[in-house]
């Protein structure tokens, strides 16, 4: 076991924002004291988690304190003691190498797709990452999944096995699928082998000429990781060159990530109007008040400076995504189109031990007006469905069409609201169709 944890990574993801590295460092009473055995035995790992939580965990006063020797793994200990009133999935333990690959390279191990429930027993493809096993097999957004590993989707949904059927996140794991292509209606089958998949951080950048309206820029942004900064700079340079007057920021599948990237994105949007103003304030437990800090907007070279913002959100929009929305609201109108966000006004540090990294909730976040505490999510102003019958970036896609219409008229449409209610009813019955554990939920894909 590492005798001293590395400088913590700070995240705002479905583990919320990651703090700037400068805000990191060891915890105030050194979680390294947890290494009572200085080994990677099960007891040593559980003890490390216990002692780290007792120091840095935001709700440490609500922790139970069972004997570390009674647990089969550090993951089992965390699940047993977490403050479940609020912390169902925020705190998690990840594979160290996999976590590092995600935050540094936007990579994960999988087949490269995400899904969404549709109807009582239907599962549809929401997105497919280019160059992934799913893309190579010909899967596309909107396709209907029929079977996974030989089992009918309706049965998997009924038994709850749908949450685990895709198997471990390990290179070489095989997943067999049959599906119905949305466009042709043909039934297809493939065997997909898990490997490293790269998630494009900015998947689409466009500018639309709106009838009797402004030139609307559109950015589909997938995750807040290290490569995102350069990708966002490129996207905003494209918007600026094309003369975009308004912005639709699509965060519908963005589970969060690094707070430094959230600051950069918000500063690209706000530009000189927000320069030097408070973006996010961080508040820790009473043992770590010295860590409390303020992160301010800056002015990147590619900043544009929009006077208002429309954001497309779903239940999968979390942490750093919510941080950008909440951080900009004191300085401009921010309108949400789609569905209520995930609800994660807290963030984490990362602590390495053995071949794992612990991400415990360590702080709450608030904006310049002191607003936070959105544990039930940020509600949509204009309800709209995630329209799987259209590709992302298509101006006729339900949520994007509603966003453009709002920018053109300043009002929400009744048609989009009806579709959104039906979509929300399915979500309430079955869930989002996305992975449920901490790291997988952050990635938002299989």
N, C-alpha and C positions, 0 to 999 in steps of 0.2 A: 504494500500500500504506500502511496506517496506520503512522505512524512510531512510535507507542506503542500497545500493546494496551490495551483498556479493562480496568477492574477485572474480574478473572476471575469467571465464574459457576462455582459448585462443584456438581457433580452426582454422584449415586449412582443411576445408571440402568442400562439395558443399555448404559449408560455409568453407573456406580453413583451414589452419593449426590452431590448438589450441596452444597457447603459453604455455610454462611451467608455472605452478602456481607461481613460483618465479617472473615471469615477469608480474604478475597480479596486483591486488590492485585496489582501486577506481580510477576513471579518475582524471586527474590533477586539474580540476575545479569542481570535485564532481558532478556526475549526480544526486546525491541525492537531489540537489537543485530543481529537477523537481517535487518533492512531494509538490506542492503548496497547495494541499487540504488534504494531508496525509490520503487519503481514496482510496478505489478501485473503485470509481465511474468511469464511462467512461471518464469524463473530466480529472480526476486525472491520469488515465492510459495514455491517449493521451498526457497529459502534460509531464509525465515522459519520454515518448518516444521522444517527441520534444526536451526537454532539454538535454537528453543524446546524441541525434544526433548532436545537436548544439555544443557539446563539443568534442566528441570522433570520430565522423564520419569522415572518411578519406577525403570525398568530401564535408565537411560542407559548403564550400563557394558556392557550387552549389545548396544548398537546398533552396527550396521555403519556405515561412513561413506563411502559412494560419493559421487562428484562430483555436486553438484546439477545441473550442466548436462546430465547424461545422462537426465533424466526429462521426460516429456511433461506432467506435472501434479503438483501437490502430493499428490493422492490416491495416485498411482502411487509417489511417494517413500515416503509413510507405509507403504503396503502392503509395500514392499520391505525396509524397515528395522525394522519393529515386532518386538518380542520374541515370536515366535510360539509359543514354548513355553507361554506363559500368555496372551498378548495376541493372540487371533485376531480379535476384533471390538470389544474394549473401546474402544480409541482410534479416533477417526474424525474426518472433516472434513464439516461440514454447510453447507448454504446458510444464510447468516446470517439472512436474513429469515424463512425457514421455521423455523429453530431458535428464533428469538425468539418467533414466533407460537405455537409449541408450549408453551414454558415460561411465557409470559405469558398466553395465551388458551386453552390446551388445544386448539389447532387444528392441522390438517395438510392438505395437498393430496392428495385421493384420492377414492375412491368410497365409503368408509365401511364396510368390512367386514373381518373376519378369518376365516381358514379353518383347517381341521384335517384331516389325513389320516385316513381310516377305511377299513379293508380294504386290499387290495392295490392297487386302482386307483381308489379313491373319494376325493373331496374334498368336505367338508361345510362349511357355514357355521357358525362358532362364535358370532359376534356381529355385529350390524348397528347402527350408530349412528343415532339418531333425526335426521331432517332431512337425511340424507345422500342422494346419488344411489341407493345400494343400498336404502335404506329407501323412497324414493319409487318404486322399481321393484317393491317388494313382496317382496324377499328377506327371509328369516327364519332365525333360529337353527335348525339341524337340516336345512335344505334341502341337496340333493345337487347340486353343480355338475357339469354335463355337458360343456359346451364353453366355452372362453374365446377370443375373437377367431377363432372358426371352427375351433378345434383341439380335438380330444377330450382330456378331462382325463387319461385313461389314457396317451395318447401323450405329453402334456406331462410327466407324472410319469416316464415311462420315459426320456425324453431329457434331463430336468433343466431343460427350458425353463419349467417351472412357476415357477421362481424369478424369472423376468424377464417373464413373459407379461403382467402387468398394466401394464407400461410405465412411463414416467417420471412422477415426481411433479410434474406441470406442469398448471396450469389449462388445460382444453380438450382434454386427451388423452382419446380415446374408447376405451371397453372394451365389447365385445359379449359377452353371456353367455346361455347357456341353462341351465336348472336344473329339477330335479324338486322340487316343493313337498313337504315332509315330511308335512304334515297331510293333503293331498288326493290326492297322487300325480300331480297335473297337471304337465305339462311347460310351462314358461314361457320367454319370451325377452325381452330388453331391451337397449337401448343406453344405456350410462351414461357421462356426461361428467364428468371430474374437476373438482372445485372445492374451496373451503375447507370443511372438515368440522370440527365441534366435537365433541370427545369429552367426554361427561358424566363428570366426575371421580368422583362418587358416583352410581352408576346405580340403586341399589336400597337401601332401608333398611326392614327389617321386624322384627317381634317375633313369635315363635311360642310358643304355649302347648304345652308338651311333656307328653305323657302320663306321669304320675307323675315329673315332672321339673321343672326350673327354667324360668322365662321366658327364652327365648333370643333375643338380639338378633342381627341379621344386617346386615352392611354390605358391599356389593359396591363395591370401590374400584379405580378404573381407572388413575390416574396421579398422580404427585407433582409437581404444577405449581402456579403461583401461585393459581388459583381454587380449588384443593383445600382450602385452609385454611378458608374460609368454608363450603364444602360439608360438610366433616367436622364443623364446629361445629354445623351444622344437623342432621346425622345423629345426633350424640351427644345433642343436645337432645331429639330424637325418642325415642331409646332411653331416656333418663332419664325422660321424661314417661310412657313406657309401662311403666316398672318393669322393664327388662331386668336380669336377674341374671347372665347369662352372655353371652359374645360370640363369634360366628363372624365372622372377618374374611376376606372372599373376595378374595384377591390373585392369582387364577389367571392373569390376563392382564396383570398390572401389571409393566411393565419398569423401573420406577424413576422417578427424577427428582431433585427438589430435597431436599437433606438437611434444610433447615429445615422442610419439610413432614413429613418422616419423624420429626423430633424432636417436632413438634406432635401427630402421630397417636399416637406412643408415649406422650406425656405425657397425652393424653386417656384412654388405656387405663390407665396406671399411677396417675395422680392423686397424692395425697399420699404414697402408699407409695414412690414413686420420686422425689419432688421433690428436686432438688439432687444426685441421684446421677449417676454417669457414664453417659451414653447411648452415645456413641461417642468413641473416641480416634483421631486422625489421625496417621499416620507417613509422612514424606516421605523422599526420598533424602538422601545425606550432604551434598549441596550446599544443602539447604533445611531443615535441622533447625530453624531458627527458626520455621518454619511449623507445626511439630507443635503440636497443640492438643487440648483436651478439650471436647466438647459435652455439656451436662448436661440432664436432664429439668427441665421446669417444671410448673406446674399451671394449665392453661387454665381459663377460667370454666366451660366445658361438660364438664370432666373428670368421669368416673364412678368409676373405680377398680375394675377387675375383679381378682379374685384369681387367675384363670387365663385363658388365651386359646387358642382353636382357630383356626388359619389354614388356609384352603384354598389349595394351591399347585400349580403345574405347572412344566414346564420354561420357561415364559414368565414366571415370577415371579423378578424379578431386582433386583439392586442395592439401591435404597432399600427395596424390599419385604423383601429379605433383611436389610437393616440394622435394620429394625423388629423382626424376629424375633430376630436375634442380640442386639440391644440390650436387649430385655426379658427374655431368658432368665436373667440372673443374679438377677432379682427376682420371677419367677413361673413356674409351669409353662406352657410354650408347646408345644402339640401341633400337628404338621403333618398335614393330611389331603389326600390326592391323590397327587402325584408329587414327585420330587426337584426342587428349585429349580434355577435357571440356573447359579449359581456365580459371583459377582462381588464379592469382598471388597475391592475397590479403587474409587477415585473419580477424578474429573477436574476440572480447571479449564477454562474456555472462553476462547480467545484469538481475537479478531477480526482478520482481515486481508482487505483488499479486500472482496469480497462473501461471504466465507466465515468460518466459525468452526472453529478447531481444538480438539478435546477430547482431549488426551493424558492417559493414566493418570498421576496425579501423587502418589497416596498410597494406602497400605493402611489398612484400618479394623479396629478391635478393640473388643470390648465391655469392661465393667467388670472381667471376669475375665481380660482379655487374650486372649480367644478370637476368632479370625478364620480366615484361611487356608482358607476353604471354596471352593476353586476348582472342586471337583467337585460343588458344590451342597450344599444342606441336605436330607437324606433325609426322606421322609415317615414319620411314625410309624404312620399308618393309611393303607394304600394304597387308593385309590379312583379310578375313572375320571371324566373330564370327560364327563358324560352328555348328549350332544347330542339325545337323545330327549325331554328336558325343558328348559323354559325356566330361565334363571338366576333364583334366588330361590324356585323351586318346592321345597318341602320333600321331594319325592320324587326330585329330581335326585340322581344318585349320590353326588357328593362332599358336597353339603349334607346329605343324609340320613345319611351316615356321620358327619359332624361332629356333628349333633344326637344321634345314637345314642351317640357317644363321651361327650358331655356328660351324657347320661342315665345311662349304665351304667359309664363308665370303661374300656371295652374296645373293641377294633376287631372288626369283623365279618368272617367268612370270605368271605361273598358278595361284598363290596366288593373284597376282595383278589383274587379270581379275575378279576373284571371289569378291575381295574387291571392285572393281568399281561398280559391280551390287549391292552389299550390301550398299555402300555409296549412290547410287541413291535412294534406298528405304528410307534410313534415311532422305535424303533431302526432299523427298515428304511427309513423314509421321512423322518424328521424331524418337526418340529412343524407344518409348514404355514405358519409365520409368516415374515415377511421376515428375511433373514439379514444385511444390512449394518447398520452401527452405528446410524445415526439411525432407519432403518426398523424395526430390531429394537426400539429404545426405544419407538417409537410402537406397534408390534405390530399394524399393520393396513395395508390397501391403500386 
